[in-house]
Amino acid sequence: MGGSDRTKVRPAMRHRAIASACLVIAALGAACGGSSPSDDLVGVTWEWRQLTEAEPASQSVVADPQNYTLVFAGEESVYYAKADCNQLRGAYELSDDSLTLKPGPMTLAMCAPESSSDLYVSLLAQVDGYRLDGDQLVLTFGGGAGEMMFANVGPAQLP
């Protein structure tokens, strides 16, 4: 029984070893697989830092960026925004590089005259896309009419 039995056992063991290796690789791929686009957006506090508009061509830095934040919560595709002295909640839809923000309930406090609260809320409602650039989130709107740049300032504190 010497040589012929060994040659019959080894191919069977080799097939089992290959199958086991494939299962391990598949499991690792599932656990460490690529993140979905929403994974990079959710659970982060995004602080509005800059506005770029195409018509008329302009670029402006946001005064007091800590007063203009955006947080995407994964459950039920909800977002929360701080618009200076007001709070806003809404729904978002995300698909590839397309992003739409649908405003929901908002507080209606009267902010200081120099506040950008109304502009911020208006621009959020015009968002039609996004891209991530390192720790920055760029929201695009109006078919290339402008961009809002946000900085990742850390994990979100959800209400």
N, C-alpha and C positions, 0 to 999 in steps of 0.2 A: 504494500500500500504506500510506500514511500513517496515518490515524486509525483504521481498522478493525483493523489488526494490533496497535496499542497497546492498544486496549480488550480484545482477546483475551488479551494477555500479562498485563496488570495484574490481572485477577481471579485468574489462576492463581498469580501471585506473592503476592497478598493471602492466598489460601488456605494457601499454604506458610508464610507469615509467621505466620498465626494458628495453624497446626498446630505450628510450632516454638515459639511462645510458650506454647502449652498444654503441650508436652512439658517445657519449662523450669520452668513453674509446678508441674507434677506432680512433677518431680524434686526441686525445692526443698521441696515439701510432704512428700515421703517422707524427705528428709534432715533437715528441721527440724520434722517433724510432732510432734504431741503425744506426750509420753512416756507409757509405760504406768505404772500405779501402782507396779509393782515397781521401775521405774527410780529413783524417788525414795527407796526404802528401801534398795536394794542398795549395798554399798560404803561405807557410812557407819557410824561408831561411834555408837551411841545409848546414852546414859548415863541410868540410871533416877534421876529426881529427886523424884517425888512419887507418893503413892498416895491415891486418893479412894475411899472405900467408902460405899455407900448404907445398909446395915444392919449395925450402927448407923452413922448418918451421922458420918463422920469424914474428916479430911484430914491427912496426915502427910508431912513432908519426909524424904527418905531421908538417913540419916547416911552419910557417905563414898560418895557416888554413883559415884566413879571405880571402886569395887569391884563395881559392878553394871552391866555393859554388855551390849549386844546388837548383833550384826552379822549382816545378811542377805547371804549370798553367792548370786549369781545362778545359778551353775552347780548344777544338780540340786536347786535350792530347799533349800539347807542354811542353817541359822543356827548361830551360835556365841554362847555367852553366858558371861560371867564372873559367878559368884555368890560374891562375896567370895573365899574361899580355894579355891574349886572352879571347874572348867571344865566346860561342858556343850556338847554338839553335838546337833542335832536336825534335823528336816525341817519345812518350812513349806508351807502351801497358801494361796494368795492369789487372791481373785476379787472384783472390784469393791471393796467396803468390808469384805468378809469375810476374816478371817485366822485360821488355826489353826496352833498350834505343837505339834509332836509331839516330846516329849523323846526323846533317844537316849542314848548313853553319857555318863557323868558321873564325874568324880573324886569320891572320897568322903572327902576330908580333913575333919578335925574343926575347924571354925571356932570363933572365940571365942564365948562365951555370948551376947554382945550382937549377934552377926551376924544379918542378915536373910536369909541364904543359903537356908534351907529355905522361908521365906515367898516369896521371889523365884521360886524354881523352881516352887513350887506355883501361884503366880499366872500364870506363863508358860503352864503347862499348861491354864489356864482361859480363855485369850484366845480370843475369838470374832469380834473385829472390830478395826478401826483407823481412824484419820483422821490426816491431816497438817495441822498448823497452823503455817505458816511453818517455822522450824527445830525444831519440836517434833513428836514422834510420840506419839500417844495410843493406847494399847492398851486395848480395852474387854473386859470379861468378864462372864459370868453374866447375860446378858440385861439389862444395865443395873445390875448389882450393884456395879460399880466401874470405875475407870480407873487405869491406870498411865501417868504422863507421863514421856517421855524427851526429852532434849535432844541435838541433833546436835552432837557435839564434834569433828567432822572426819573425814577419810578413814580407812577401816578398814585395820588391819594384820592381814591374814588369816594364820592359822597355816600 
